[in-house]
């Protein structure tokens, strides 16, 4: 049986007052998400919303030539399906599970009804949306003004922030596609990070060895994003 402490492994749920979270408990279903699983498709109605606890989900936009661009990443800090609260019943993005794990699932219309009550859930979801928009905007600034080395460190740190373990399973090619660069560039940077003792990399498995050094190596964008999430989603007492 799920406890309030288990629900609070997701930061949005953790920000809700205990009374509010208790009222949602019977509507939340713990499920396991497989790597590559699609949670919603462009133009299709949003049937469920997801509160990840250990899984990581990429929001992808497909261009006319078939290539995919990552527009946002959601882990234990957020919700998949915010378009439902923003006035639309569909989204232009495809939500794909990037790292397998668990999430709490809830029927979209049930959560929308709770949202429309204009209580703590609505305020918390709106604060999360603000934080997500800030991360998206900050990432665009990072791409424009900072080196690929700094961008990769920011990207890795934000993944590790969302994981309950200290390793990430993802190929260099997949990382290159997400960042929109050549695979060779990611390979060179991975070798450099490994030589300096920041990561261990073996057959698509990346382990974080020295967080402090990686934070020192990245740009100010990482700290700015992390601080904004902490400010907007403090844990309820």
LOPAMI-661198 format. One line per 10 residues: number of its first residue (from 1); their letters; for each residue x, y, z of N, C-alpha, C. Coordinates in Angstrom, 1 decimal, padded with zeros to 4 digits. Layout:
LOPAMI-661198
NUM> A> X/Y/Z/X/Y/Z/X/Y/Z  ...
//
This chain:
LOPAMI-661198
1> XXXXXXXXXX> 000.8/-001.2/000.0/000.0/000.0/000.0/000.9/001.2/000.0  000.5/002.2/-000.8/001.3/003.4/-000.9/001.1/004.3/000.3  002.2/004.9/000.8/002.1/005.8/001.9/002.4/007.3/001.4  002.0/008.2/002.2/002.3/009.6/001.9/003.7/009.8/001.6  004.6/009.2/002.3/006.1/009.3/002.1/006.4/008.8/000.7  005.8/007.8/000.2/006.1/007.2/-001.1/005.6/008.2/-002.2  004.5/008.8/-002.0/004.0/009.8/-003.0/004.9/011.0/-003.1  005.6/011.3/-002.0/006.4/012.5/-002.0/007.8/012.3/-002.6  008.0/011.1/-003.2/009.2/010.9/-004.0/009.1/011.7/-005.3  007.9/012.2/-005.7/007.7/013.1/-006.7/007.6/014.5/-006.1
11> XXXXXXXXXX> 008.4/015.5/-006.6/008.5/016.8/-006.0/007.2/017.6/-006.1  006.4/017.4/-007.1/005.1/018.1/-007.2/004.2/017.6/-006.1  004.1/016.3/-006.0/003.2/015.7/-004.9/003.8/016.1/-003.6  005.1/016.2/-003.4/005.7/016.5/-002.1/005.4/017.9/-001.7  005.1/018.8/-002.7/004.8/020.2/-002.4/003.4/020.4/-001.9  002.6/019.4/-002.0/001.2/019.5/-001.6/001.0/019.3/-000.1  000.1/020.0/000.6/-000.2/019.8/002.0/-000.6/018.3/002.2  -000.3/017.8/003.3/-000.7/016.4/003.6/-002.2/016.1/003.4  -003.0/017.0/003.8/-004.5/016.8/003.6/-004.8/016.7/002.2  -004.3/017.6/001.4/-004.5/017.6/-000.1/-004.0/016.3/-000.7
21> XXXXXXXXXX> -002.8/015.9/-000.4/-002.2/014.7/-000.9/-003.0/013.5/-000.5  -003.5/013.4/000.7/-004.3/012.3/001.2/-005.5/012.1/000.4  -006.1/013.3/000.0/-007.4/013.2/-000.8/-007.1/012.7/-002.2  -005.9/012.8/-002.7/-005.6/012.3/-004.0/-005.1/010.9/-004.0  -004.8/010.4/-002.9/-004.1/009.1/-002.8/-004.9/008.0/-003.5  -006.2/007.9/-003.4/-007.0/006.8/-004.0/-007.0/006.9/-005.5  -006.7/008.0/-006.0/-006.8/008.3/-007.5/-005.4/008.1/-008.2  -004.4/007.8/-007.4/-003.0/007.7/-007.9/-002.7/006.2/-008.0  -002.2/005.8/-009.2/-001.8/004.4/-009.4/-000.4/004.3/-009.7  000.4/003.5/-008.9/001.8/003.3/-009.2/002.0/002.3/-010.3
31> XXXXXXXXXX> 002.7/002.7/-011.4/003.0/001.9/-012.5/004.5/001.9/-012.9  004.9/000.9/-013.6/006.3/000.8/-014.1/006.3/001.2/-015.5  007.2/002.1/-015.9/007.4/002.6/-017.3/008.6/002.0/-017.9  008.4/001.4/-019.1/009.5/000.8/-019.9/010.2/001.8/-020.8  011.5/001.7/-021.0/012.3/002.5/-021.9/011.7/002.4/-023.3  011.5/003.6/-023.9/010.9/003.7/-025.2/009.4/003.7/-025.2  008.7/003.6/-024.1/007.3/003.6/-024.0/006.7/005.0/-024.3  005.7/005.1/-025.1/005.1/006.4/-025.4/003.9/006.6/-024.5  003.9/007.8/-023.8/002.9/008.1/-022.8/001.8/009.0/-023.5  002.1/009.7/-024.5/001.1/010.5/-025.2/001.7/010.8/-026.6
41> XXXXXXXXXX> 000.8/010.9/-027.6/001.2/011.2/-028.9/000.7/012.6/-029.4  001.4/013.2/-030.3/000.9/014.5/-030.8/-000.5/014.5/-031.4  -001.3/015.4/-031.0/-002.7/015.5/-031.5/-003.7/014.5/-030.8  -003.2/013.6/-030.0/-004.1/012.7/-029.4/-004.6/013.2/-028.0  -005.8/012.9/-027.6/-006.3/013.3/-026.3/-005.4/012.8/-025.2  -005.2/013.6/-024.1/-004.4/013.2/-023.0/-005.2/012.5/-022.0  -005.1/011.2/-022.0/-005.9/010.3/-021.2/-005.5/010.3/-019.7  -004.1/010.3/-019.5/-003.6/010.3/-018.1/-002.5/011.3/-017.9  -002.3/011.7/-016.7/-001.1/012.5/-016.4/-000.2/011.6/-015.5  001.1/011.9/-015.5/002.0/011.0/-014.8/002.9/011.9/-013.9
51> XXXXXXXXXX> 003.1/011.4/-012.7/004.0/012.0/-011.7/005.2/011.0/-011.6  006.3/011.1/-012.3/007.4/010.2/-012.2/008.1/010.2/-010.8  008.6/009.1/-010.4/009.4/009.0/-009.2/010.8/008.6/-009.5  010.9/007.6/-010.4/012.3/007.1/-010.7/012.5/007.1/-012.2  011.4/007.2/-013.0/011.5/007.3/-014.5/011.9/008.7/-015.0  012.4/008.8/-016.2/012.7/010.0/-016.8/012.0/010.0/-018.2  011.2/011.1/-018.5/010.5/011.1/-019.8/011.0/012.3/-020.6  011.2/012.1/-021.9/011.5/013.2/-022.8/010.3/013.6/-023.6  010.1/014.9/-023.7/009.1/015.5/-024.6/009.8/015.8/-025.9  009.3/015.2/-027.0/009.9/015.3/-028.3/009.0/015.9/-029.3
61> XXXXXXXXXX> 009.6/016.7/-030.2/008.8/017.3/-031.3/009.4/016.8/-032.6  008.5/016.3/-033.4/009.0/015.7/-034.7/008.9/016.7/-035.8  010.0/016.9/-036.5/010.0/017.8/-037.7/009.5/017.1/-038.9  009.3/017.9/-040.0/008.7/017.3/-041.2/009.7/016.2/-041.8  011.0/016.3/-041.6/011.9/015.4/-042.2/012.0/014.1/-041.3  011.2/014.0/-040.2/011.2/012.9/-039.4/012.1/012.9/-038.2  013.0/013.9/-038.1/014.0/014.0/-037.0/013.2/014.5/-035.8  013.7/014.2/-034.6/013.1/014.5/-033.3/014.0/015.5/-032.6  013.4/016.4/-031.9/014.0/017.4/-031.1/013.5/017.4/-029.7  014.3/017.3/-028.7/013.8/017.2/-027.3/013.5/018.7/-026.9
71> XXXXXXXXXX> 012.3/018.9/-026.4/011.9/020.2/-025.9/011.9/020.3/-024.4  011.8/019.2/-023.7/011.8/019.2/-022.2/012.1/017.8/-021.7  012.5/017.8/-020.5/012.7/016.5/-019.8/012.0/016.5/-018.4  011.3/015.5/-018.1/010.5/015.4/-016.9/010.9/014.2/-016.1  011.2/014.4/-014.8/011.5/013.3/-013.9/010.8/013.4/-012.6  011.4/013.1/-011.5/010.7/013.2/-010.2/010.4/014.6/-009.8  010.8/015.6/-010.6/010.5/017.0/-010.3/009.3/017.5/-011.0  008.5/016.6/-011.7/007.4/017.2/-012.5/006.3/016.3/-012.8  005.6/016.7/-013.8/004.3/016.1/-014.3/004.4/016.0/-015.8  004.0/014.9/-016.3/003.8/014.7/-017.8/002.3/014.9/-018.1
81> XXXXXXXXXX> 001.9/015.9/-018.9/000.5/016.1/-019.3/000.0/017.5/-018.9  000.9/018.5/-018.7/000.5/019.8/-018.3/-000.4/020.5/-019.3  -000.4/020.1/-020.6/-001.2/020.7/-021.6/-002.7/020.6/-021.2  -003.0/019.6/-020.4/-004.4/019.4/-020.0/-004.9/020.5/-019.1  -003.9/021.1/-018.3/-004.3/022.2/-017.4/-004.2/023.5/-018.0  -003.6/023.6/-019.2/-003.3/024.9/-019.8/-004.4/025.3/-020.8  -005.5/024.5/-020.9/-006.6/024.8/-021.7/-006.7/023.9/-022.9  -005.8/023.1/-023.2/-005.9/022.2/-024.3/-006.0/020.7/-023.9  -006.6/019.9/-024.7/-006.8/018.5/-024.4/-005.8/017.6/-025.1  -004.9/018.3/-026.0/-003.9/017.6/-026.7/-002.6/018.3/-026.6
91> XXXXXXXXXX> -001.5/017.7/-027.1/-000.2/018.4/-027.1/000.5/018.1/-028.5  001.4/019.0/-028.8/002.2/018.8/-030.1/003.4/017.9/-029.8  003.7/017.6/-028.6/004.8/016.8/-028.2/004.5/015.3/-028.1  005.5/014.5/-028.3/005.4/013.1/-027.9/006.2/012.8/-026.7  005.5/012.2/-025.7/006.2/011.9/-024.4/006.7/010.4/-024.5  008.1/010.3/-024.5/008.7/009.0/-024.5/009.5/008.7/-023.3  009.4/007.5/-022.7/010.2/007.2/-021.6/011.7/007.0/-022.0  012.5/007.8/-021.4/013.9/007.8/-021.7/014.7/006.8/-020.8  014.4/006.9/-019.5/015.0/006.0/-018.5/013.8/005.3/-017.8  013.8/003.9/-017.8/012.7/003.2/-017.1/012.7/003.4/-015.6
101> XXXXXXXXXX> 011.5/003.2/-015.1/011.3/003.4/-013.7/009.8/003.5/-013.3  009.5/004.1/-012.2/008.1/004.1/-011.7/007.6/005.5/-011.8  006.2/005.6/-011.9/005.5/006.9/-011.9/004.1/006.6/-011.3  003.5/007.6/-010.7/002.1/007.6/-010.4/001.3/008.1/-011.5  000.3/007.3/-011.9/-000.6/007.7/-013.0/-002.0/008.1/-012.4  -002.6/009.1/-013.1/-003.9/009.5/-012.7/-004.7/009.8/-013.9  -006.0/009.5/-014.0/-006.8/009.9/-015.1/-006.8/011.4/-015.2  -006.6/011.8/-016.5/-006.5/013.2/-016.7/-007.7/014.1/-016.3  -008.9/013.6/-016.6/-010.1/014.3/-016.2/-010.3/014.4/-014.7  -009.8/013.4/-014.0/-010.0/013.5/-012.5/-009.0/014.5/-012.0
111> XXXXXXXXXX> -007.8/014.6/-012.5/-006.9/015.6/-012.0/-007.3/017.0/-012.5  -007.9/017.1/-013.7/-008.3/018.4/-014.2/-009.4/018.9/-013.3  -010.3/018.0/-012.8/-011.4/018.4/-011.9/-010.8/019.0/-010.6  -009.8/018.3/-010.1/-009.1/018.7/-008.9/-008.4/020.1/-009.1  -007.8/020.2/-010.2/-007.1/021.5/-010.6/-008.1/022.6/-010.6  -009.3/022.4/-011.2/-010.3/023.5/-011.3/-010.9/023.9/-010.0  -010.6/023.1/-008.9/-011.1/023.5/-007.6/-010.3/024.7/-007.1  -009.3/025.1/-007.7/-008.5/026.3/-007.4/-007.9/026.2/-006.0  -007.4/025.0/-005.6/-006.8/024.8/-004.3/-005.3/024.7/-004.4  -004.7/024.0/-003.5/-003.3/023.9/-003.4/-002.7/023.2/-004.6
121> XXXXXXXXXX> -003.4/022.2/-005.2/-003.0/021.5/-006.4/-002.8/022.5/-007.6  -003.8/023.3/-007.8/-003.7/024.3/-008.9/-002.4/025.2/-008.7  -002.2/025.7/-007.5/-001.1/026.6/-007.3/000.2/025.9/-007.5  000.3/024.6/-007.0/001.5/023.9/-007.2/001.8/023.5/-008.6  000.8/023.1/-009.4/001.0/022.8/-010.8/001.4/024.1/-011.6  000.9/025.2/-011.3/001.2/026.4/-012.0/002.7/026.8/-011.6  003.1/026.6/-010.4/004.5/026.9/-010.0/005.4/026.0/-010.8  005.0/024.7/-010.9/005.9/023.7/-011.6/006.0/024.2/-013.1  004.9/024.6/-013.7/004.9/025.0/-015.1/005.8/026.2/-015.3  005.8/027.1/-014.3/006.7/028.2/-014.4/008.2/027.8/-014.3
131> XXXXXXXXXX> 008.5/026.8/-013.5/009.8/026.3/-013.4/010.3/025.6/-014.7  009.3/024.8/-015.2/009.6/024.1/-016.5/009.9/025.1/-017.6  009.1/026.2/-017.7/009.3/027.2/-018.7/010.7/027.9/-018.5  011.0/028.1/-017.3/012.3/028.7/-017.0/013.5/027.8/-017.4  013.4/026.5/-017.2/014.4/025.6/-017.6/014.5/025.5/-019.1  013.4/025.5/-019.8/013.4/025.5/-021.3/014.1/026.8/-021.8  013.7/027.9/-021.3/014.3/029.2/-021.7/015.8/029.2/-021.4  016.2/028.8/-020.2/017.6/028.8/-019.8/018.4/027.9/-020.7  017.8/026.7/-021.1/018.5/025.8/-022.0/018.8/026.5/-023.3  017.9/027.3/-023.8/018.1/028.0/-025.1/019.2/029.0/-025.0
141> XXXXXXXXXX> 019.3/029.7/-023.8/020.4/030.6/-023.6/021.7/029.9/-023.5  021.7/028.7/-022.9/022.9/027.9/-022.8/023.4/027.5/-024.1  022.5/027.1/-025.0/022.9/026.6/-026.3/023.6/027.8/-027.1  023.0/029.0/-026.9/023.5/030.1/-027.7/024.8/030.7/-027.1  025.1/030.6/-025.8/026.2/031.3/-025.3/027.3/030.5/-024.6  027.0/029.2/-024.4/028.0/028.4/-023.7/028.5/027.2/-024.5  029.7/026.7/-024.2/030.3/025.7/-024.9/029.6/024.4/-024.8  029.8/023.5/-025.8/029.2/022.2/-025.8/029.6/021.4/-024.5  030.8/021.6/-024.1/031.3/020.9/-022.9/030.4/021.3/-021.7  030.1/022.6/-021.5/029.3/023.1/-020.5/027.9/022.6/-020.6
151> XXXXXXXXXX> 027.4/022.6/-021.8/026.0/022.1/-022.1/025.9/020.7/-021.7  026.8/019.8/-022.1/026.8/018.4/-021.7/026.8/018.2/-020.2  027.6/019.0/-019.5/027.7/018.8/-018.1/026.3/019.2/-017.4  025.7/020.3/-017.9/024.4/020.7/-017.4/023.4/019.7/-017.7  023.4/019.1/-018.9/022.5/018.1/-019.3/022.6/016.8/-018.5  023.8/016.4/-018.2/024.1/015.2/-017.4/023.6/015.5/-015.9  024.0/016.6/-015.4/023.6/016.9/-014.0/022.1/017.0/-013.8  021.4/017.5/-014.7/019.9/017.6/-014.6/019.3/016.2/-014.7  019.9/015.3/-015.5/019.5/013.9/-015.5/019.7/013.2/-014.2  020.9/013.4/-013.6/021.3/012.8/-012.4/020.4/013.4/-011.2
161> XXXXXXXXXX> 020.0/014.6/-011.3/019.1/015.2/-010.3/017.8/014.5/-010.3  017.4/013.9/-011.4/016.1/013.3/-011.5/016.1/011.8/-011.3  017.3/011.2/-011.0/017.5/009.8/-010.9/017.7/009.4/-009.4  017.2/008.3/-009.0/017.4/007.8/-007.6/018.7/007.0/-007.5  019.4/006.8/-008.7/020.7/006.1/-008.7/021.7/007.0/-009.4  023.0/006.6/-009.3/024.1/007.4/-009.8/024.6/007.0/-011.2  023.7/006.3/-011.9/024.1/006.0/-013.3/022.9/006.2/-014.2  023.3/006.5/-015.5/022.3/006.8/-016.5/022.6/005.8/-017.7  021.6/005.2/-018.2/021.8/004.3/-019.4/021.3/005.0/-020.6  022.3/005.4/-021.5/021.9/006.2/-022.7/023.1/006.2/-023.6
171> XXXXXXXXXX> 022.9/005.9/-024.9/024.1/005.8/-025.8/024.6/007.2/-026.2  025.8/007.3/-026.6/026.4/008.5/-027.1/025.6/009.1/-028.3  025.1/008.2/-029.1/024.3/008.7/-030.3/023.0/009.3/-029.8  022.4/008.7/-028.8/021.1/009.3/-028.3/021.3/010.6/-027.7  022.4/010.8/-027.0/022.8/012.1/-026.3/023.0/013.1/-027.4  023.8/012.7/-028.5/024.1/013.6/-029.6/022.8/014.1/-030.2  021.8/013.2/-030.4/020.6/013.5/-031.1/019.8/014.5/-030.3  019.8/014.3/-028.9/019.1/015.2/-028.0/019.7/016.6/-028.0  021.0/016.7/-028.0/021.7/017.9/-028.0/021.9/018.6/-029.4  021.6/017.8/-030.4/021.6/018.3/-031.8/023.1/018.5/-032.3
181> XXXXXXXXXX> 023.9/017.6/-031.9/025.4/017.7/-032.3/025.8/016.4/-032.9  027.1/016.3/-033.4/027.6/015.1/-033.9/028.0/014.1/-032.8  027.8/012.8/-033.1/028.2/011.8/-032.1/029.6/011.9/-031.7  030.5/012.2/-032.7/031.9/012.3/-032.5/032.2/013.3/-031.4  031.5/014.4/-031.4/031.7/015.5/-030.4/031.4/015.0/-029.0  030.3/014.3/-028.9/029.9/013.7/-027.6/031.0/012.7/-027.1  031.5/011.9/-028.1/032.5/010.9/-027.7/033.7/011.5/-027.2  034.2/012.6/-027.8/035.4/013.3/-027.4/035.2/013.9/-026.0  034.0/014.5/-025.7/033.8/015.1/-024.4/033.7/014.0/-023.3  033.0/012.9/-023.7/032.9/011.8/-022.7/034.3/011.2/-022.3
191> XXXXXXXXXX> 035.2/011.1/-023.3/036.5/010.7/-023.0/037.2/011.7/-022.1  037.1/013.0/-022.3/037.7/014.0/-021.5/037.1/013.9/-020.0  035.8/013.8/-019.9/035.2/013.7/-018.6/035.6/012.5/-017.8  035.8/011.4/-018.5/036.3/010.2/-017.9/037.7/010.3/-017.5  038.6/010.9/-018.3/040.0/011.0/-017.9/040.2/011.9/-016.7  039.3/012.9/-016.5/039.4/013.8/-015.4/038.7/013.2/-014.1  038.1/012.0/-014.3/037.5/011.4/-013.1/036.1/011.9/-012.7  035.4/012.5/-013.7/034.1/013.0/-013.4/033.0/012.0/-013.6  033.2/011.1/-014.6/032.3/010.1/-014.9/033.0/008.8/-015.2  032.3/007.7/-015.2/032.7/006.4/-015.8/031.7/006.1/-016.9
201> XXXXXXXXXX> 032.2/005.7/-018.0/031.4/005.4/-019.2/031.7/004.1/-019.8  030.7/003.2/-019.9/031.0/001.8/-020.4/029.7/001.3/-021.1  029.7/001.2/-022.4/028.6/000.6/-023.2/027.3/001.2/-022.9  027.3/002.5/-022.9/026.0/003.3/-022.7/025.6/003.5/-021.3  026.4/003.1/-020.4/026.1/003.3/-018.9/027.0/004.4/-018.4  026.5/005.5/-018.0/027.2/006.6/-017.5/027.0/006.7/-016.0  028.1/006.7/-015.2/028.1/006.8/-013.8/028.7/008.1/-013.4  028.1/008.8/-012.5/028.6/010.1/-012.0/029.6/009.8/-010.8  030.8/010.2/-010.9/031.8/010.0/-009.9/032.1/011.2/-009.1  032.1/012.4/-009.6/032.5/013.6/-008.9/031.5/014.7/-009.3
211> XXXXXXXXXX> 030.4/014.8/-008.5/029.4/015.9/-008.8/030.0/017.3/-008.6  030.8/017.5/-007.6/031.4/018.8/-007.3/032.2/019.3/-008.5  033.0/018.5/-009.0/033.9/018.9/-010.2/033.0/019.1/-011.4  032.0/018.3/-011.6/031.1/018.6/-012.8/030.3/019.9/-012.6  029.9/020.2/-011.4/029.2/021.4/-011.2/030.1/022.6/-011.4  031.4/022.5/-011.1/032.4/023.5/-011.3/032.7/023.7/-012.8  032.5/022.6/-013.5/032.9/022.6/-014.9/031.7/023.2/-015.8  030.5/023.1/-015.3/029.4/023.5/-016.1/029.2/025.1/-016.0  028.2/025.6/-016.7/028.0/027.1/-016.7/027.0/027.4/-015.6  026.7/028.7/-015.4/025.7/029.1/-014.4/024.3/028.7/-014.6
221> XXXXXXXXXX> 024.0/028.2/-015.8/022.6/027.8/-016.2/022.1/026.7/-015.3  023.0/025.8/-014.9/022.6/024.6/-014.1/022.1/025.1/-012.7  022.9/025.9/-012.1/022.6/026.4/-010.7/021.3/027.2/-010.8  021.1/028.0/-011.9/020.0/028.9/-012.0/018.7/028.0/-012.1  018.7/027.0/-012.9/017.6/026.1/-013.1/017.3/025.4/-011.8  018.3/024.8/-011.1/018.1/024.1/-009.9/017.5/024.9/-008.8  018.0/026.2/-008.7/017.5/027.1/-007.6/016.1/027.5/-007.9  015.7/027.6/-009.1/014.3/028.0/-009.5/013.3/026.9/-009.1  013.7/025.6/-009.4/012.9/024.5/-009.0/012.8/024.4/-007.5  013.8/024.6/-006.8/013.8/024.5/-005.3/012.9/025.7/-004.8
231> XXXXXXX> 013.0/026.8/-005.4/012.2/028.0/-004.9/010.7/027.8/-005.1  010.4/027.2/-006.3/009.0/027.1/-006.7/008.3/025.9/-006.1  009.1/024.8/-005.8/008.5/023.6/-005.4/009.1/023.1/-004.0  009.0/023.9/-003.0/009.5/023.5/-001.7/008.6/022.4/-001.1  009.2/021.5/-000.4/008.4/020.4/000.2/007.4/020.9/001.2  006.2/020.4/001.2/005.2/020.9/002.2/005.6/020.3/003.6  005.3/021.0/004.6/005.6/020.6/006.0/004.4/019.8/006.6
//
